Structures are given as structure tokens and as C-alpha cells.
Amino acid sequence: MVFIVQIVMGKKEIGRRDFLRELGIFAGGAAALASAPWLASCSPDKADSAGKEKARIALIGTGSRGQYHIHNLLQIANAEIVALCDIYPPHLEEASSLCPSARRYADYRRLLDDKEIDGVIIATPLGTHAKITLDALQSGKHVFCEKAMALTLEECKAVYDAYTRCDNVLYYCMQRMYDEKYIKGMQLIRDGLIGDVVGMRCCWFRNADWRRPVPSPEYERLINWRLYRESSGGLMTELASHQLEVCNWAAGRMMPSSVTGMGDIVYWKDGREVYDSVNVIYRYSDGRKISYESLISNKYNGMEDQILGHLGTMELAKGIYYLENDNSHSGIEQLLAQMKDKVFASVPVAGPSWRPEIQGRYVPHPIIDGPIHVNGGQNTVGVDKDGSDVILSAFCLSCITGERAENVVEEAYCATVLCLLANEAMDTGKIVTFPDRYKIPYMRF
Ligand SMILES: NC(=O)c1ccc[n+]([C@@H]2O[C@H](COP(=O)([O-])OP(=O)(O)OC[C@H]3O[C@@H](n4cnc5c(N)ncnc54)[C@H](O)[C@@H]3O)[C@@H](O)[C@H]2O)c1
């Protein structure tokens, strides 16, 4: 079904309710809801019951991502930005210019005392996520936090436990869970289109150093927090967390039981502490594996989330699938190509054993009709249709209805723990087995 959101920036409000309605229709089939149950909390009837009500939203952390969310919030009918907080005055100023009527705070604890706030969006460095989330839940606020959940396993468990003990709404911005091509792709996987899932392969290649300019040296660790271990889990928490959530989603809560990997600083030797190159393998108890690779000094391979089935392959980031028997490259064409490329010292045409092994030309099939939006990761002003605006809208609705989004916290917990275990494996050079004390009932092994 065609699923296009009409967004007219700056002229009129996004047709968010229509959008939710579309999403609801799209998600209304039992199959789609079965593969993405979190969509139930933002179905059209929920949007209708919210009517013209507005969730009073505050932002803690008004840097790049915080301002991105502000641009999206300004288009959400059920949202009103009432307060902003940042410890870095220039970012608070910038955010304030986008929503001048919002109250300003330099200390998030004072903001949490503000009774005129329903929900907070936490877009601060990873090292602060757990503390601010716990304080915000404690103060009775609904919370939307950025991925990943927390910097340490202990913190993840503390947040998860706090969530299970309270009634507040808690979201993590793992926007692929609200991205139509991922939702539909997962539905097709569940329907058996690519057969048994036999493995997963994800990668994220960029050619950029992650470094930001600082006005003076005392701001280095605040502004370049991604580069330091006190505040960041590096490539695993910043990039892989999204992709491991996709793997968990495709595996239907089945979790890898062990992980090993290697991490290094290969190119950006600029004083950073986090790896700029990681290769990680997760292994499930039945032998299936996730292969994860990220490098930020070569972008040739781009970003992809590949789910490999015995009948086909999903490339969810591109929104395309391929079927194993849909290979238009005939064997003889491949043989000719391989002869031309001098793949063989001699040409083994006489024997029955020759099979084409180079990648064939598979026919790409789109997962969804209509335009496919691919997040370039560069948009800092909102609405790049990667699901970020939808999940934010769902959160605002939940602030009004009080309804939690099913499994969002569990998915974030599972993905974050996998990231942190990979970091441990790379740091120690060992195979790390999933520790029992961080298992939650949601997981299957
Ligand atoms: N979901 C996604 O795709 C996505 C994309 C980008 C960033 N993020 C996440 O968003 C978060 C922020 O990333 P960013 O790129 O905007 O970083 P940033 O450095 O641009 O912004 C972080 C802001 O938090 C402020 N801050 C730090 N400690 C604070 C505190 N105790 N109280 C109040 N403010 C505080 C900083 O001064 C800064 O303005 C990170 O967790 C990051 O992983 C998620």
C-alpha cells in the first residue's frame, strides 16, 4: 500500500493525525501489529481521543539532536514545547531562538521540579542518560530518551528495573522501529518471504572523524563527548545500537548468547579513546550469527542492515529485498566474466563442480510502494523521514493518554546490552558470554 506522508514545512502543520491514521491503517493488520506491537499506542483512535490536547514537553540537552527534535516538535499538533535545559549556554540560546516562549533552565533538576511539564526529552551525552532518566521517572515525568539506554550494564539494569516498578511512559529513540520500510520488511520476514533467517550482517561505514570544533579547551570533553569513554560507548552505542535492535527484532526476541570482536583506533589517532574501527561477531545458541562492522575512515560500503534467509535477503536500510532464485546472472555469464577478470588460472569448464561464486545480479524488489527515504545521517534540522518524527509524535500522544509503547524499552535494553557486551569483548580480547544477571524475561536464548 502506498504510504506517503504529506509534510509542508513552515507552511502548515504536518498532517500528523492523518499520518497516524495512515500508520494505524498500515499497522491495523494483525500481522503488522504482531511484528511491531509498539504501533498500537499511536493508532488513529488514540490520536482521535487526544483531540486538540497538547503534551507539555521539555527538552534536556539542546545540542544537535535536541534541536533536531525541536524542529520536529514544532510540527506536531499534540505537542507544546514549554521548557529547555542545557549546561552549555550557546546551545540553550540557539534552542531558545526556535521556541522563545519556552522556560529556560541550566540545571535539569530544577526543570524536573516544574509541575507544568508532562514529558521530557533527554538528548544529552550517553554518560548522562541513566541518571537523568532515573531522576525524571522519579519526578513523575514521562520520558523520551535518546539511544542508547546507558553507558554501563549496571545503569541499563537500574533503568529497566525502575521502569518496571513505575507507570510512567518511557521511550528510546530507536527510530527504525517506526520506519515504514523496516516495519513492512519485518512483516515480510515473519510471513516467510526470505525463508528461515540464517544470519545477519550489518555495517555502518562513514568517512568523518566525529570531532567538533571547541571554542576553548575546557569544553573539549563536553562538546566532543562521543570520543571519550567516560561519556560514550563509541561506534557500538552511537551507531550499532540501532542495527542490533533491528537484528533482535528480526530474530523475534531471540538473543545472542555470546560475542567476540576486535576494536582499534586505526586512522583517527587524535587523542580519542573510543575505537574508530570495530568488527564484532554475535553468536546465537543455535549457531546463527550477526556479523557487525563499522569503520569511520572509509564510506564505500555505506550503512546496511541485511537479514539473510535461506530463500532471500532483506536490505532494510535500502528498503529492498532479493530472492535467492531470482538471480538473473546466468552461470555461463558469470563464467565468462570470471574468465575475463582472470579469476581462474585455468578454466574449469569440463568438470561438473564449477558453480558461479561471485555475487550475482539479483533482482531488487522494493519492500514498500512509493518513495523510499534513506537517512543520510546528516540532517540536523528535523524530519528526514527515518521514523524519528513518528516516534516523537507517538511519545507526545503517550504523554496525553498515559499509554506505554509496548516493547520499546525492552528492545532498547536488549540492543544496548549487546553493544556494551561487544565493547567488553573488544577491550578484553575474549569471547563474552551473555551474563545471567542482565537477562530479562523479554529475552529468549
Ligand atoms: N536516534 C538517533 O539517530 C540519534 C542521532 C543523533 C544523536 N543521538 C543521541 O542524542 C544524544 C545527543 O547527541 P548530540 O549529537 O545532540 O550531542 P550534542 O553534544 O550536540 O548535544 C548534547 C547537549 O547536551 C548538553 N548537556 C550535557 N550534559 C548535560 C546536562 N547534565 N544537563 C543538560 N544538558 C547537558 C550539552 O551541553 C549539549 O548541548 C546522544 O545520546 C546521541 O547518541 C541520537
The ligand as a Gaussian input file, in Angstrom:
#p B3LYP/6-31G(d) Opt

LIG

0 1
 N       18.478000       8.494000      17.405000
 C       19.440000       8.966000      16.628000
 O       19.539000       8.628000      15.464000
 C       20.422000       9.953000      17.190000
 C       21.103000      10.798000      16.333000
 C       21.995000      11.724000      16.883000
 C       22.218000      11.758000      18.256000
 N       21.546000      10.886000      19.056000
 C       21.741000      10.897000      20.510000
 O       21.352000      12.153000      21.024000
 C       22.125000      12.461000      22.173000
 C       22.769000      13.844000      21.991000
 O       23.606000      13.821000      20.860000
 P       24.004000      15.191000      20.137000
 O       24.673000      14.841000      18.881000
 O       22.837000      16.094000      20.109000
 O       25.087000      15.760000      21.168000
 P       25.401000      17.304000      21.400000
 O       26.739000      17.338000      22.066000
 O       25.228000      18.065000      20.146000
 O       24.274000      17.768000      22.424000
 C       24.234000      17.329000      23.743000
 C       23.818000      18.503000      24.599000
 O       23.627000      18.049000      25.947000
 C       24.117000      19.084000      26.792000
 N       24.348000      18.523000      28.110000
 C       25.372000      17.736000      28.525000
 N       25.206000      17.397000      29.825000
 C       24.056000      17.990000      30.219000
 C       23.347000      18.029000      31.455000
 N       23.795000      17.381000      32.546000
 N       22.208000      18.746000      31.533000
 C       21.740000      19.412000      30.456000
 N       22.371000      19.423000      29.250000
 C       23.501000      18.706000      29.149000
 C       25.345000      19.573000      26.102000
 O       25.755000      20.825000      26.568000
 C       24.882000      19.597000      24.663000
 O       24.291000      20.828000      24.311000
 C       23.138000      11.344000      22.325000
 O       22.657000      10.398000      23.232000
 C       23.185000      10.740000      20.937000
 O       23.535000       9.368000      20.937000
 C       20.647000      10.001000      18.546000

